């Protein structure tokens, strides 16, 4: 896999911890075991655009007041949705 930062071919799929501000700006949460790309050469760890979009869209669809300060990626995505879709996403 190609690293977007240094262009090395030593990038691998991994998981890391991220800190995400909620859409309403009220607080940030810690999300453990989040899919990421990890570059063995430069050490950079980053989320793909797809993973970022999944997290941001899901946070718009759930009741974030019920979220604990720390969760993991799978638990976050398992939160029940209160909206059917992201009505602010005009890309589709």
N, CA, C and O atoms as a GROMACS GRO file, in nm:
protein
  368
    1UNK      N    1   0.085  -0.117   0.000
    1UNK     CA    2   0.000   0.000   0.000
    1UNK      C    3   0.090   0.124   0.000
    1UNK      O    4   0.196   0.123   0.061
    2UNK      N    5   0.048   0.229  -0.067
    2UNK     CA    6   0.127   0.350  -0.082
    2UNK      C    7   0.090   0.451   0.027
    2UNK      O    8  -0.027   0.482   0.047
    3UNK      N    9   0.191   0.503   0.097
    3UNK     CA   10   0.170   0.606   0.200
    3UNK      C   11   0.141   0.739   0.131
    3UNK      O   12   0.216   0.781   0.043
    4UNK      N   13   0.033   0.804   0.172
    4UNK     CA   14  -0.002   0.934   0.114
    4UNK      C   15   0.093   1.045   0.158
    4UNK      O   16   0.097   1.151   0.096
    5UNK      N   17   0.169   1.022   0.266
    5UNK     CA   18   0.257   1.126   0.319
    5UNK      C   19   0.396   1.122   0.256
    5UNK      O   20   0.446   1.224   0.210
    6UNK      N   21   0.458   1.003   0.253
    6UNK     CA   22   0.596   0.995   0.205
    6UNK      C   23   0.610   0.916   0.077
    6UNK      O   24   0.720   0.906   0.021
    7UNK      N   25   0.500   0.859   0.029
    7UNK     CA   26   0.497   0.780  -0.095
    7UNK      C   27   0.571   0.646  -0.084
    7UNK      O   28   0.599   0.583  -0.186
    8UNK      N   29   0.602   0.605   0.035
    8UNK     CA   30   0.664   0.474   0.055
    8UNK      C   31   0.562   0.366   0.026
    8UNK      O   32   0.442   0.388   0.039
    9UNK      N   33   0.610   0.249  -0.012
    9UNK     CA   34   0.522   0.134  -0.033
    9UNK      C   35   0.514   0.046   0.091
    9UNK      O   36   0.465  -0.066   0.086
   10UNK      N   37   0.564   0.098   0.203
   10UNK     CA   38   0.566   0.021   0.328
   10UNK      C   39   0.445   0.049   0.417
   10UNK      O   40   0.449   0.017   0.536
   11UNK      N   41   0.339   0.106   0.364
   11UNK     CA   42   0.220   0.135   0.443
   11UNK      C   43   0.132   0.010   0.454
   11UNK      O   44   0.117  -0.066   0.358
   12UNK      N   45   0.076  -0.009   0.573
   12UNK     CA   46  -0.009  -0.125   0.599
   12UNK      C   47  -0.140  -0.080   0.666
   12UNK      O   48  -0.146   0.028   0.724
   13UNK      N   49  -0.241  -0.163   0.657
   13UNK     CA   50  -0.365  -0.137   0.729
   13UNK      C   51  -0.344  -0.175   0.874
   13UNK      O   52  -0.286  -0.279   0.904
   14UNK      N   53  -0.392  -0.090   0.964
   14UNK     CA   54  -0.374  -0.111   1.106
   14UNK      C   55  -0.493  -0.050   1.180
   14UNK      O   56  -0.596  -0.019   1.119
   15UNK      N   57  -0.480  -0.031   1.309
   15UNK     CA   58  -0.581   0.036   1.391
   15UNK      C   59  -0.509   0.127   1.489
   15UNK      O   60  -0.398   0.098   1.533
   16UNK      N   61  -0.574   0.240   1.521
   16UNK     CA   62  -0.515   0.332   1.617
   16UNK      C   63  -0.626   0.401   1.697
   16UNK      O   64  -0.744   0.371   1.681
   17UNK      N   65  -0.585   0.492   1.783
   17UNK     CA   66  -0.677   0.571   1.864
   17UNK      C   67  -0.684   0.711   1.806
   17UNK      O   68  -0.582   0.772   1.775
   18UNK      N   69  -0.807   0.762   1.792
   18UNK     CA   70  -0.827   0.898   1.742
   18UNK      C   71  -0.912   0.976   1.841
   18UNK      O   72  -0.983   0.919   1.924
   19UNK      N   73  -0.904   1.106   1.830
   19UNK     CA   74  -0.979   1.197   1.916
   19UNK      C   75  -1.067   1.280   1.823
   19UNK      O   76  -1.016   1.350   1.736
   20UNK      N   77  -1.200   1.272   1.843
   20UNK     CA   78  -1.293   1.330   1.747
   20UNK      C   79  -1.384   1.430   1.814
   20UNK      O   80  -1.447   1.399   1.916
   21UNK      N   81  -1.392   1.549   1.757
   21UNK     CA   82  -1.486   1.649   1.807
   21UNK      C   83  -1.626   1.614   1.757
   21UNK      O   84  -1.644   1.583   1.639
   22UNK      N   85  -1.723   1.620   1.845
   22UNK     CA   86  -1.861   1.591   1.807
   22UNK      C   87  -1.914   1.702   1.716
   22UNK      O   88  -1.868   1.816   1.725
   23UNK      N   89  -2.011   1.670   1.630
   23UNK     CA   90  -2.062   1.769   1.534
   23UNK      C   91  -2.114   1.898   1.599
   23UNK      O   92  -2.104   2.005   1.539
   24UNK      N   93  -2.168   1.889   1.720
   24UNK     CA   94  -2.220   2.010   1.785
   24UNK      C   95  -2.111   2.088   1.858
   24UNK      O   96  -2.138   2.195   1.914
   25UNK      N   97  -1.988   2.036   1.857
   25UNK     CA   98  -1.876   2.106   1.919
   25UNK      C   99  -1.875   2.103   2.070
   25UNK      O  100  -1.795   2.173   2.132
   26UNK      N  101  -1.963   2.023   2.131
   26UNK     CA  102  -1.976   2.024   2.277
   26UNK      C  103  -1.860   1.957   2.350
   26UNK      O  104  -1.829   1.992   2.463
   27UNK      N  105  -1.795   1.860   2.283
   27UNK     CA  106  -1.684   1.789   2.345
   27UNK      C  107  -1.617   1.701   2.240
   27UNK      O  108  -1.664   1.690   2.126
   28UNK      N  109  -1.508   1.641   2.280
   28UNK     CA  110  -1.440   1.545   2.193
   28UNK      C  111  -1.446   1.409   2.261
   28UNK      O  112  -1.453   1.399   2.383
   29UNK      N  113  -1.443   1.304   2.180
   29UNK     CA  114  -1.442   1.168   2.233
   29UNK      C  115  -1.318   1.096   2.182
   29UNK      O  116  -1.257   1.135   2.082
   30UNK      N  117  -1.282   0.991   2.252
   30UNK     CA  118  -1.172   0.904   2.212
   30UNK      C  119  -1.232   0.781   2.146
   30UNK      O  120  -1.321   0.717   2.201
   31UNK      N  121  -1.182   0.749   2.027
   31UNK     CA  122  -1.230   0.631   1.955
   31UNK      C  123  -1.111   0.536   1.938
   31UNK      O  124  -1.021   0.564   1.859
   32UNK      N  125  -1.112   0.426   2.010
   32UNK     CA  126  -1.006   0.326   2.003
   32UNK      C  127  -1.031   0.230   1.888
   32UNK      O  128  -1.143   0.217   1.838
   33UNK      N  129  -0.925   0.162   1.846
   33UNK     CA  130  -0.932   0.056   1.744
   33UNK      C  131  -0.995   0.106   1.614
   33UNK      O  132  -1.074   0.035   1.551
   34UNK      N  133  -0.960   0.227   1.574
   34UNK     CA  134  -1.010   0.287   1.451
   34UNK      C  135  -0.923   0.243   1.334
   34UNK      O  136  -0.801   0.252   1.343
   35UNK      N  137  -0.981   0.195   1.225
   35UNK     CA  138  -0.901   0.156   1.109
   35UNK      C  139  -0.814   0.272   1.062
   35UNK      O  140  -0.858   0.386   1.055
   36UNK      N  141  -0.689   0.240   1.030
   36UNK     CA  142  -0.597   0.343   0.983
   36UNK      C  143  -0.496   0.283   0.886
   36UNK      O  144  -0.489   0.162   0.867
   37UNK      N  145  -0.419   0.371   0.826
   37UNK     CA  146  -0.303   0.332   0.747
   37UNK      C  147  -0.181   0.369   0.830
   37UNK      O  148  -0.171   0.480   0.881
   38UNK      N  149  -0.089   0.275   0.843
   38UNK     CA  150   0.034   0.299   0.920
   38UNK      C  151   0.152   0.279   0.825
   38UNK      O  152   0.167   0.174   0.764
   39UNK      N  153   0.236   0.381   0.814
   39UNK     CA  154   0.354   0.372   0.729
   39UNK      C  155   0.474   0.327   0.811
   39UNK      O  156   0.512   0.392   0.908
   40UNK      N  157   0.532   0.216   0.772
   40UNK     CA  158   0.648   0.163   0.841
   40UNK      C  159   0.771   0.252   0.821
   40UNK      O  160   0.861   0.251   0.906
   41UNK      N  161   0.778   0.328   0.711
   41UNK     CA  162   0.894   0.413   0.683
   41UNK      C  163   0.890   0.544   0.761
   41UNK      O  164   0.981   0.574   0.838
   42UNK      N  165   0.784   0.623   0.742
   42UNK     CA  166   0.779   0.756   0.806
   42UNK      C  167   0.708   0.756   0.941
   42UNK      O  168   0.716   0.855   1.014
   43UNK      N  169   0.639   0.647   0.975
   43UNK     CA  170   0.572   0.637   1.104
   43UNK      C  171   0.435   0.702   1.109
   43UNK      O  172   0.368   0.696   1.212
   44UNK      N  173   0.392   0.764   1.002
   44UNK     CA  174   0.262   0.832   0.999
   44UNK      C  175   0.149   0.731   1.011
   44UNK      O  176   0.153   0.622   0.953
   45UNK      N  177   0.048   0.769   1.089
   45UNK     CA  178  -0.075   0.692   1.100
   45UNK      C  179  -0.190   0.786   1.065
   45UNK      O  180  -0.199   0.895   1.121
   46UNK      N  181  -0.276   0.744   0.974
   46UNK     CA  182  -0.386   0.832   0.933
   46UNK      C  183  -0.505   0.749   0.889
   46UNK      O  184  -0.494   0.633   0.851
   47UNK      N  185  -0.623   0.814   0.897
   47UNK     CA  186  -0.746   0.751   0.854
   47UNK      C  187  -0.766   0.780   0.705
   47UNK      O  188  -0.728   0.887   0.656
   48UNK      N  189  -0.824   0.684   0.635
   48UNK     CA  190  -0.858   0.707   0.494
   48UNK      C  191  -0.975   0.805   0.489
   48UNK      O  192  -1.045   0.825   0.588
   49UNK      N  193  -0.996   0.863   0.373
   49UNK     CA  194  -1.112   0.951   0.355
   49UNK      C  195  -1.242   0.875   0.381
   49UNK      O  196  -1.337   0.930   0.436
   50UNK      N  197  -1.245   0.750   0.342
   50UNK     CA  198  -1.365   0.668   0.362
   50UNK      C  199  -1.394   0.649   0.511
   50UNK      O  200  -1.509   0.664   0.553
   51UNK      N  201  -1.292   0.617   0.591
   51UNK     CA  202  -1.312   0.599   0.735
   51UNK      C  203  -1.356   0.729   0.800
   51UNK      O  204  -1.445   0.729   0.885
   52UNK      N  205  -1.295   0.839   0.761
   52UNK     CA  206  -1.334   0.971   0.815
   52UNK      C  207  -1.479   1.002   0.783
   52UNK      O  208  -1.553   1.049   0.870
   53UNK      N  209  -1.521   0.975   0.661
   53UNK     CA  210  -1.659   1.000   0.621
   53UNK      C  211  -1.756   0.911   0.699
   53UNK      O  212  -1.863   0.957   0.738
   54UNK      N  213  -1.720   0.786   0.720
   54UNK     CA  214  -1.806   0.694   0.796
   54UNK      C  215  -1.826   0.747   0.938
   54UNK      O  216  -1.939   0.751   0.987
   55UNK      N  217  -1.717   0.788   1.003
   55UNK     CA  218  -1.728   0.839   1.141
   55UNK      C  219  -1.811   0.966   1.145
   55UNK      O  220  -1.903   0.978   1.225
   56UNK      N  221  -1.778   1.062   1.058
   56UNK     CA  222  -1.849   1.190   1.061
   56UNK      C  223  -1.998   1.174   1.030
   56UNK      O  224  -2.081   1.236   1.095
   57UNK      N  225  -2.030   1.091   0.932
   57UNK     CA  226  -2.172   1.068   0.900
   57UNK      C  227  -2.244   1.000   1.014
   57UNK      O  228  -2.357   1.037   1.048
   58UNK      N  229  -2.179   0.900   1.075
   58UNK     CA  230  -2.246   0.828   1.183
   58UNK      C  231  -2.271   0.920   1.303
   58UNK      O  232  -2.375   0.910   1.368
   59UNK      N  233  -2.176   1.008   1.332
   59UNK     CA  234  -2.195   1.100   1.444
   59UNK      C  235  -2.311   1.196   1.420
   59UNK      O  236  -2.370   1.246   1.516
   60UNK      N  237  -2.343   1.222   1.295
   60UNK     CA  238  -2.460   1.306   1.265
   60UNK      C  239  -2.592   1.231   1.277
   60UNK      O  240  -2.698   1.293   1.289
   61UNK      N  241  -2.587   1.098   1.275
   61UNK     CA  242  -2.709   1.017   1.273
   61UNK      C  243  -2.749   0.961   1.408
   61UNK      O  244  -2.858   0.906   1.423
   62UNK      N  245  -2.662   0.974   1.508
   62UNK     CA  246  -2.689   0.915   1.640
   62UNK      C  247  -2.707   1.024   1.745
   62UNK      O  248  -2.676   1.141   1.722
   63UNK      N  249  -2.756   0.983   1.861
   63UNK     CA  250  -2.767   1.074   1.974
   63UNK      C  251  -2.631   1.077   2.046
   63UNK      O  252  -2.602   0.990   2.127
   64UNK      N  253  -2.551   1.177   2.014
   64UNK     CA  254  -2.414   1.182   2.070
   64UNK      C  255  -2.412   1.211   2.219
   64UNK      O  256  -2.309   1.191   2.283
   65UNK      N  257  -2.522   1.258   2.274
   65UNK     CA  258  -2.527   1.282   2.419
   65UNK      C  259  -2.515   1.152   2.498
   65UNK      O  260  -2.476   1.152   2.614
   66UNK      N  261  -2.550   1.039   2.434
   66UNK     CA  262  -2.543   0.909   2.499
   66UNK      C  263  -2.404   0.845   2.489
   66UNK      O  264  -2.379   0.742   2.552
   67UNK      N  265  -2.315   0.904   2.409
   67UNK     CA  266  -2.182   0.845   2.390
   67UNK      C  267  -2.095   0.866   2.513
   67UNK      O  268  -2.093   0.974   2.570
   68UNK      N  269  -2.021   0.762   2.553
   68UNK     CA  270  -1.923   0.782   2.660
   68UNK      C  271  -1.805   0.863   2.606
   68UNK      O  272  -1.794   0.883   2.485
   69UNK      N  273  -1.719   0.908   2.694
   69UNK     CA  274  -1.601   0.984   2.650
   69UNK      C  275  -1.504   0.899   2.570
   69UNK      O  276  -1.430   0.950   2.486
   70UNK      N  277  -1.506   0.767   2.596
   70UNK     CA  278  -1.418   0.674   2.524
   70UNK      C  279  -1.501   0.558   2.473
   70UNK      O  280  -1.582   0.501   2.547
   71UNK      N  281  -1.481   0.523   2.348
   71UNK     CA  282  -1.549   0.410   2.286
   71UNK      C  283  -1.453   0.347   2.187
   71UNK      O  284  -1.341   0.396   2.169
   72UNK      N  285  -1.495   0.240   2.122
   72UNK     CA  286  -1.412   0.190   2.012
   72UNK      C  287  -1.493   0.202   1.883
   72UNK      O  288  -1.614   0.227   1.886
   73UNK      N  289  -1.427   0.185   1.772
   73UNK     CA  290  -1.488   0.207   1.640
   73UNK      C  291  -1.612   0.121   1.620
   73UNK      O  292  -1.715   0.171   1.576
   74UNK      N  293  -1.604  -0.007   1.652
   74UNK     CA  294  -1.719  -0.096   1.633
   74UNK      C  295  -1.836  -0.058   1.723
   74UNK      O  296  -1.951  -0.062   1.680
   75UNK      N  297  -1.807  -0.020   1.848
   75UNK     CA  298  -1.914   0.022   1.939
   75UNK      C  299  -1.979   0.151   1.890
   75UNK      O  300  -2.101   0.167   1.901
   76UNK      N  301  -1.899   0.241   1.836
   76UNK     CA  302  -1.954   0.365   1.782
   76UNK      C  303  -2.052   0.335   1.669
   76UNK      O  304  -2.163   0.388   1.667
   77UNK      N  305  -2.010   0.251   1.575
   77UNK     CA  306  -2.096   0.220   1.461
   77UNK      C  307  -2.218   0.137   1.499
   77UNK      O  308  -2.314   0.130   1.423
   78UNK      N  309  -2.215   0.075   1.617
   78UNK     CA  310  -2.329  -0.004   1.665
   78UNK      C  311  -2.434   0.083   1.734
   78UNK      O  312  -2.543   0.034   1.766
   79UNK      N  313  -2.404   0.210   1.757
   79UNK     CA  314  -2.501   0.300   1.821
   79UNK      C  315  -2.624   0.314   1.731
   79UNK      O  316  -2.610   0.331   1.610
   80UNK      N  317  -2.743   0.306   1.789
   80UNK     CA  318  -2.864   0.316   1.707
   80UNK      C  319  -2.878   0.455   1.643
   80UNK      O  320  -2.853   0.558   1.706
   81UNK      N  321  -2.920   0.454   1.518
   81UNK     CA  322  -2.938   0.579   1.444
   81UNK      C  323  -3.074   0.640   1.477
   81UNK      O  324  -3.173   0.569   1.492
   82UNK      N  325  -3.077   0.773   1.489
   82UNK     CA  326  -3.205   0.843   1.509
   82UNK      C  327  -3.250   0.911   1.380
   82UNK      O  328  -3.364   0.957   1.371
   83UNK      N  329  -3.162   0.917   1.281
   83UNK     CA  330  -3.195   0.966   1.147
   83UNK      C  331  -3.166   0.857   1.046
   83UNK      O  332  -3.079   0.773   1.068
   84UNK      N  333  -3.239   0.857   0.935
   84UNK     CA  334  -3.218   0.756   0.831
   84UNK      C  335  -3.090   0.778   0.753
   84UNK      O  336  -3.023   0.683   0.714
   85UNK      N  337  -3.057   0.906   0.729
   85UNK     CA  338  -2.937   0.937   0.650
   85UNK      C  339  -2.891   1.077   0.685
   85UNK      O  340  -2.960   1.152   0.754
   86UNK      N  341  -2.774   1.113   0.637
   86UNK     CA  342  -2.719   1.245   0.656
   86UNK      C  343  -2.783   1.338   0.552
   86UNK      O  344  -2.748   1.334   0.434
   87UNK      N  345  -2.875   1.420   0.596
   87UNK     CA  346  -2.947   1.509   0.504
   87UNK      C  347  -2.864   1.628   0.460
   87UNK      O  348  -2.908   1.707   0.376
   88UNK      N  349  -2.743   1.642   0.514
   88UNK     CA  350  -2.652   1.751   0.475
   88UNK      C  351  -2.552   1.706   0.371
   88UNK      O  352  -2.472   1.788   0.323
   89UNK      N  353  -2.552   1.579   0.335
   89UNK     CA  354  -2.459   1.525   0.237
   89UNK      C  355  -2.522   1.532   0.099
   89UNK      O  356  -2.613   1.455   0.067
   90UNK      N  357  -2.475   1.626   0.018
   90UNK     CA  358  -2.531   1.645  -0.116
   90UNK      C  359  -2.444   1.582  -0.224
   90UNK      O  360  -2.464   1.609  -0.342
   91UNK      N  361  -2.348   1.499  -0.185
   91UNK     CA  362  -2.256   1.440  -0.282
   91UNK      C  363  -2.318   1.326  -0.362
   91UNK      O  364  -2.265   1.290  -0.467
   92UNK      N  365  -2.427   1.270  -0.315
   92UNK     CA  366  -2.489   1.158  -0.389
   92UNK      C  367  -2.619   1.199  -0.455
   92UNK      O  368  -2.683   1.118  -0.521
   0.00000   0.00000   0.00000
